[in-house]
Amino acid sequence: MDTWLLILGMLAITFATRYSLFAWPDLRFPPLVRQGLHYVPGAVLTAIVVPAMLMPEGELALRLDNAYLLAGLFAIALAAVTRNLLATIVGGLAVFFLLRWALGQLPI
């Protein structure tokens, strides 16, 4: 029962926050809130990617055989140099799969 209440509560909160933008279309945020909202995409992406890079098997793996970490660091460097999203994605994936192949971690 607690699980269903939690799910219904999350549904209500999610619906309310998304519907409020349609219910009050003239709603304007203060400049400080608008400035803070610019950081949300980067914070969310970081919260998703960093744990996957640092803990691919569920525990901290700061080792040279961690292809996730090495490819992620390469992708970060590539993004900083090129400022090109497609080059970052393709280069990061290529390095990731090459590292997995070189380290014998591909399930082939």
C-alpha positions as CSV (number, residue, x, y, z in Angstrom):
1,M,0.0,0.0,0.0
2,D,2.8,2.4,0.8
3,T,4.3,1.9,-2.7
4,W,1.0,2.8,-4.3
5,L,0.7,5.9,-2.2
6,L,4.3,6.9,-3.1
7,I,3.5,6.4,-6.8
8,L,0.3,8.4,-6.6
9,G,2.1,11.2,-4.7
10,M,4.8,11.4,-7.4
11,L,2.1,11.4,-10.1
12,A,0.3,14.3,-8.4
13,I,3.5,16.3,-8.0
14,T,4.7,15.7,-11.5
15,F,1.3,16.6,-13.0
16,A,0.9,19.7,-10.9
17,T,4.3,21.1,-11.8
18,R,3.8,20.4,-15.5
19,Y,0.2,21.5,-15.7
20,S,0.9,24.8,-13.9
21,L,2.8,26.1,-16.9
22,F,-0.3,25.6,-19.0
23,A,-2.8,26.8,-16.4
24,W,-0.9,30.1,-15.9
25,P,0.8,30.9,-19.3
26,D,1.7,34.5,-18.2
27,L,3.7,33.2,-15.2
28,R,7.1,34.9,-15.1
29,F,9.9,33.7,-12.9
30,P,12.2,36.2,-11.1
31,P,15.6,36.7,-12.7
32,L,17.4,34.7,-10.0
33,V,15.1,31.6,-10.6
34,R,15.6,31.9,-14.4
35,Q,19.4,32.1,-13.9
36,G,19.3,29.0,-11.7
37,L,17.2,27.1,-14.2
38,H,20.0,27.4,-16.8
39,Y,22.1,25.0,-14.6
40,V,19.4,22.3,-14.5
41,P,20.3,20.4,-17.7
42,G,24.0,20.2,-16.8
43,A,23.2,19.1,-13.3
44,V,20.8,16.4,-14.4
45,L,23.2,15.1,-17.0
46,T,26.0,15.0,-14.5
47,A,23.8,13.2,-12.0
48,I,23.1,10.5,-14.6
49,V,26.5,10.1,-16.2
50,V,29.0,10.4,-13.4
51,P,27.8,7.4,-11.3
52,A,27.8,5.3,-14.4
53,M,31.4,6.3,-15.1
54,L,32.8,5.9,-11.6
55,M,30.8,2.8,-10.5
56,P,30.0,0.6,-13.6
57,E,29.7,-2.6,-11.5
58,G,28.1,-0.9,-8.5
59,E,31.3,-0.1,-6.6
60,L,33.9,2.7,-7.0
61,A,36.2,1.7,-9.9
62,L,39.0,4.3,-10.2
63,R,41.2,2.0,-12.2
64,L,42.9,2.0,-15.6
65,D,40.7,-0.9,-16.7
66,N,37.5,1.1,-16.3
67,A,36.6,1.8,-19.9
68,Y,33.6,3.8,-18.8
69,L,35.8,6.3,-16.9
70,L,38.5,6.5,-19.6
71,A,36.1,7.0,-22.4
72,G,34.1,9.5,-20.4
73,L,37.2,11.5,-19.7
74,F,38.1,11.4,-23.4
75,A,34.6,12.6,-24.3
76,I,34.8,15.5,-21.9
77,A,38.2,16.5,-23.3
78,L,36.9,16.1,-26.9
79,A,33.8,18.2,-26.1
80,A,36.0,21.0,-24.6
81,V,38.2,21.1,-27.6
82,T,35.7,20.7,-30.5
83,R,32.5,22.1,-29.0
84,N,30.8,19.7,-31.3
85,L,28.0,17.4,-29.9
86,L,28.2,14.8,-32.7
87,A,32.0,14.6,-32.6
88,T,31.8,14.1,-28.8
89,I,29.2,11.3,-29.1
90,V,30.9,9.5,-31.9
91,G,34.4,9.9,-30.5
92,G,33.4,8.9,-27.0
93,L,31.6,5.8,-28.2
94,A,34.5,4.8,-30.5
95,V,37.0,5.2,-27.7
96,F,34.7,3.3,-25.3
97,F,34.3,0.3,-27.7
98,L,38.0,0.3,-28.6
99,L,38.9,0.3,-24.9
100,R,36.4,-2.5,-24.2
101,W,37.9,-4.5,-27.1
102,A,41.5,-3.8,-26.0
103,L,40.7,-4.8,-22.4
104,G,38.9,-7.9,-23.4
105,Q,35.6,-6.8,-21.9
106,L,33.4,-7.2,-24.9
107,P,30.9,-10.0,-24.5
108,I,31.6,-11.5,-28.0
